[in-house]
Amino acid sequence: MMSDVIRQETIVFFLSVLHGLGLIFVYDLLRALRRAVPHGIFAVSAEDFFFWIAAGFLTFCLVFLRTDGVVRGYVAAGIGIGCILYHFTVSPLVVKLFSALFRTVKKTVIWLCRAVSAPFRTVWKFLKKIIEFAGKKAYNNNKYRIIRGNRHGRKKKTSKQEQP
């Protein structure tokens, strides 16, 4: 029979392996999102920063809650083993699968936005034509127009104004 201490340490080791698997899985989701939606260097840096802050916090919680804050070598080894196992086994498949899923979601959102905005674009084109027509009409009805080619910007009187 195993003692309670060894049983507890074995559970913590397997939890740390699962923790490593989970960390790399979440990072693979970020990788898939970056493949589906191109990111700039600032966005990638911000994502990485927040990922590592969260990863550090979750790792601290694991160590604090399971080992009473005592840093154990087997916890770090378990996290490393979990990361390596996941990375060399299912990581490429997960990244491809979620990249395809995120691309599909992206295309669906773009299609929905275009479908919802189509009536507004049609109304805007109509209003734009009315505004352009009204502007041309107002320009043509103007009593004073600047003569083209006149450097001084003098205004030409129309024939109605020349009559006394």
Salt bridges, closest charged atoms under 4 A:
ASP4 OD1 - ARG7 NH1 2.95
ASP28 OD1 - ARG31 NH1 2.81
GLU47 OE1 - ARG34 NE 2.84
GLU47 OE2 - HIS39 NE2 2.78
ASP48 OD1 - ARG34 NH2 2.69
